[in-house]
Amino acid sequence: HGKWAKQLELAEARGARWALLAGREAAGGKLTLKEIASRKQAVISFRTDAHGAISLEPTMGDWAKVVAG
């Protein structure tokens, strides 16, 4: 879970804001990463693009794995 926390901090530091997807519909527009994490409704998968920017993708995956570490 340390890796996830670090990635969240890094992305937050960059001012990233992402829409939280719950099921098939967006749930209330844009949320901060902290809000997404606190709601525990999605797994956030991290990817970096060619320029090293972090891409966050809320998915309906196994959130328990992330929070349990």
VMD Tcl script that draws the C-alpha trace (Angstrom):
set ca {
  {0.00 0.00 0.00}
  {3.02 2.28 0.36}
  {3.41 2.33 -3.41}
  {-0.20 3.40 -3.90}
  {0.03 6.12 -1.27}
  {3.16 7.47 -2.91}
  {1.53 7.50 -6.34}
  {-1.57 9.22 -4.96}
  {0.57 11.87 -3.27}
  {2.58 12.42 -6.43}
  {-0.50 12.75 -8.60}
  {-2.17 15.05 -6.07}
  {0.94 17.18 -5.93}
  {0.61 17.64 -9.68}
  {-2.91 18.91 -9.14}
  {-4.51 16.00 -10.93}
  {-8.27 15.65 -10.69}
  {-10.16 12.73 -12.16}
  {-13.76 11.68 -12.59}
  {-14.73 8.75 -10.41}
  {-16.47 6.00 -12.33}
  {-18.91 3.91 -10.34}
  {-20.36 1.10 -12.41}
  {-21.21 2.36 -15.90}
  {-21.91 5.98 -14.96}
  {-19.85 8.90 -13.73}
  {-20.70 9.60 -10.09}
  {-20.91 13.35 -9.64}
  {-18.29 14.92 -11.85}
  {-14.73 15.55 -10.73}
  {-13.38 14.36 -7.40}
  {-9.99 14.74 -5.81}
  {-7.88 11.61 -5.50}
  {-8.32 11.78 -1.74}
  {-12.10 11.74 -2.18}
  {-11.87 8.81 -4.55}
  {-9.69 6.91 -2.08}
  {-11.97 7.70 0.86}
  {-15.04 6.49 -1.01}
  {-13.30 3.23 -1.87}
  {-15.55 2.75 -4.89}
  {-12.87 2.14 -7.45}
  {-9.44 0.77 -8.00}
  {-7.10 3.33 -9.45}
  {-4.62 1.88 -11.87}
  {-1.51 3.91 -12.53}
  {0.18 4.20 -15.89}
  {2.78 6.62 -17.15}
  {2.74 8.01 -20.65}
  {5.76 8.69 -22.85}
  {6.34 11.99 -21.07}
  {6.22 10.45 -17.61}
  {2.83 11.90 -16.75}
  {0.71 9.71 -14.51}
  {-2.55 8.42 -15.90}
  {-5.19 7.34 -13.36}
  {-8.02 5.08 -14.31}
  {-10.75 4.31 -11.80}
  {-11.99 0.80 -12.55}
  {-14.42 -1.65 -10.96}
  {-11.60 -3.96 -9.95}
  {-10.33 -5.37 -6.67}
  {-10.14 -2.34 -4.38}
  {-9.55 -4.52 -1.31}
  {-6.13 -5.44 -2.65}
  {-5.16 -1.80 -2.78}
  {-6.34 -0.77 0.68}
  {-5.12 -3.97 2.33}
  {-1.69 -3.71 0.77}
}
mol new
graphics top color blue
foreach p $ca { graphics top sphere $p radius 0.5 }
foreach p [lrange $ca 0 end-1] q [lrange $ca 1 end] { graphics top cylinder $p $q radius 0.2 }
display resetview
